[in-house]
């Protein structure tokens, strides 16, 4: 009686310890992943620059550093299939004594342009920009780069106008890094996008789940096979259901590209192979152990 009481107390204490460890891990993991995601998204997703390659002179230089057109730029969406980044631009005219007679201007983003009149309400505009460097096959460690040239010209004379670019690029699931360069009368934006740390961790977690399921099923099939035991139909049905469950689990990964990326070669393909082999072993076991039913 005393021995059973001691063993039950030890069992309860072990369970309490396991629950306490799991609770502590959750209490640490949840805020830690949230902080990592916050720091990753906030790495460098905002910047401001003005075009200032104009005639020198103390007063002139001072005035030209104050742009005539301030453009607020932000990211609308990014499509990894079409490799296009949708950018939103809001041109805002600013008073500048060096340009008193400007009544309208032309706003250009790469080869696309839009014409505005200063007297009118200037709407926001959006342009799709194609990435010039992309590695979608490296998911979840894929990387995308976009270069955008922004400039403004007077409509009548086509003379360049000073432009100031303000960029704010926060986007869910992505870490955005932006650099700006002043090149002649243009402003160039170099935008880099890669997956946020939480997306990478979640993708690795999904790959781990697929490996765990497939290895467990393989061990189950080998155990039944080498112990020469009869397998039951529900076990075969469970193994077969994994053949349909694994593709669905694979597609849970946020923004996963088409099948064939590094994440698939590291987990999905091999896991499907293990499940197929397990399924065939279970079916052959069932046929061999039930000869009278066939």
N, C-alpha and C positions, 0 to 999 in steps of 0.2 A: 504493500500500500504506500509506504514511504517512498519506494523507488519510483512508482508510477506518478506520484505527486511531484517528485523532483524532475522527472522527465517532461511532464506536462508544463511545469514552470519554465524549464529550459526552452521548450518549444515555443511557448508564448513570448519569451524574451527575444528569441531569434526573430520571430515574426515582427515584433515591435521594432527591433533594430533595422530590419529590412524596410519596413514602412517609413521609419525615420530617415534612413539613407535616401530612399526614393523621394521623400518630401523635400529634403535639403537639396537634392539634385534639381528638382523642379524649381524651387525657389531661386536657385542660382542660375539655371539655364534660361528661364523665361526673361528676366531682366537683362541678362548678358547678351542674348541674341537680339533683343530689342535695341540695346545700346550699339551693338555692332552694326545693325542695319541703319540706325540713325547716323552714325559716324561715316558709314560707307556712302550713303546717299548725299551727305553734306560735304563730301571731300572737296570738290571745287565745281559747284554748279551755278555760280554767278560770277559775272565780271562786267567791267565797263571800260570803254576806250573811245577816244575821239580821233578822227583823221586830222592830221596837222601838217601835211607836206605841202606847204604853201609858201609864198614869198616871205622872207625874214623881215624882222623889224620888231622893235620892242612892243609897240602898241598893237601892231598887226598880229603879231604872234599871240599876244594876250587875248585879243578878240577871237582869233581863229581857234583857240583852244576851247572856246564856247561854241558848240555846234549850232548850226542853223536847223538841222533836222535831228531830233533825238528819236531813236528807234528802239522800242521795247520788244525784245525777242524772247520767245518761249517755245517749248516743245509741246506739240499737240499729241502726237502718237508716233510710234516707230513700228514698222511692219518688217519682221525679219524674213518673211517669204519674198516680198517684192524688193527688199533692201532699200526702202524709201523712208526718210525721216520727214515728217510733216512739221514745219516750223511756222509759227504765228508771228507776224510783224505788226507793230502799231507805230506808224510814223507820227511824231509830234513836232510841229514847227515851233521854233523858239526865236524870239526877237534878237537880231544881231545888227549893229550899226553898219557893218561892212557890206551888208546885203539889204539895202532899204527898198529896192525896187523889185524884189522877187515876189511874183504873184502866183506862180505855179512851178511845180518841179516834177521830175521824173525819178521814181524810186526803182532801183534795179537790184535784183538778187540773182547772181550769176547771169544767165541769159534771159531771165524773165523780168518783166518790167511792169510798172503801173504808174499812171499819171494822176496827179492830184492838183487841186487848186486850193490855195491857202485860205480863201474865204469860206470854203465849204467845210463841212464836218468830215474829217478824214476817217474812213472806216479801217478796221483791222483787216489784214490780208494774210493768206496762208499760201505757202509754196511747198510742194514735195521736193525733197533733195535726195539724190541717189548717193549711196555710200561709195567711197572709192577704195576702201579697205574693209574686208569682212572675213570672218572665220567662223561661219555657222556650224561647220563640222566639229568644232572644238567644244560644243555645248557640254557642260554648263560653264565652261571657261571661254566662251566665245567673246569676240572683240570686234567693234565696228567703229569706223572713223568717217567723218564727214567734213569736207572743206566747203565753206560758203563765203562768197565775196559779196559784200554789201556796199552800195554807193548811191549817191544822189546827184542829179544834174539839173541845171536850169533848162526848162523845156525849149525856150526860144534859141538860146545860144549854145546849149549842150555843154556849158562850162561846169566843172565839178563844184559841188557844194560841200561844206564841212558836215560830217555826219558823226553822231555819237551813238554808240551801240551799247545798250544795257541788256544783259542776258540773264535769265533765270530758268534753269533747266531741270528742276526736280521732276522725276517720273517714277511711278511705282514699279518696283522690281528691277530698276536699273541704277547703276552708279554713273553719273554724268560728269565728265571732266571737260572744261572748255578753256581754250587759250585764244587770245585775240592779238592780231598783228596789224600794225598800221603800214600799209604798202602804197606809196604814192598817194593818190586821192581816194583809195579804197580802204575798207576795213575787212579783214579776213577773219573768219571764225573757224577754228579747228576744234570740232566737237568729237569727243571719244565716249563711247558707251560700252559698258560691260556689266555683267550680272551683279546684282547686289549680294553681299555675303549671305543673307538669309536664303536667297534663291539657290545659291550654290550648296549650302548646307542641306536644304530640303531635298534637292536633287540627289545628293549623296545618300541621304536617308532613304529615299525611295529605292535607289539601287541596292542598298543594304537589305531592305525588306525583300526584294526579289531574290537575292542570293539566299537569304534565310529560308524562304518558302521552298525554293527549288532544292536546296541541300537537304532540308527536312524530309521532303517527299522522297528524295533519292535514298536517304538512310532508311526510311520506312520500307521501301521496296526491296532494298538489299537485305534488310533484316528478315522480311517474310520469305525471301527467296532462299537464303542460306540456312534458315531454320527449318526449311521444308514444311512450311505451314500453309494451310489453305487461306487464300485471300477472299474477302467478302466483297460483293458488288458495290456497297457504298464506298469502300476504299478506292475502287476503280473510278467511280463517279467523281469522287473528290479530286483525284489526280487529273481526270479529264477536264474538270471545271477550271483548274489552274491554267490550262492551255488558253482559255478565253479570258481569265482574270489577269494574267501577266501583261497582255497588251494594254488593257484598261489601266492597270497600275502604272505602266510605263508612261502613258499619256497624261497622268496626273502631274508630272513634272511641269512647272510653269514655263510656258513659251517653248516647249520642246519642239525641235524641228522635225522634219520627216525622218523616217527610220534610216539609220546609217551613220549617225554621229558617234563621237567617242563614248558617250554615255551608253550607247547600245552595245558597242564592242566590248565595253568593260563589264556589262551585266546582262542586258536583255537577251542577246543572242545565246550566250552560254546557259542562262537560266532556262530559256525555252528548250534548248537541247537536253538539259538534265531532266526536265519534266516529260519530254517526249520519250526518252529512254525509260524513265520510271513507268510511264503509261504502258509501253510495250511489254516491260517485264511483268507488270501486274496482269495484263491480259493473257500473256502466255502462261503465267502461273495459274490463273483461273481455268484456262482450257485444259492444262495438264492435270490439275487436281480434280476436275469434274468430267471424266471421260464419258460417263453414262448419259450425260445431258446433251451430248452432241453425236 
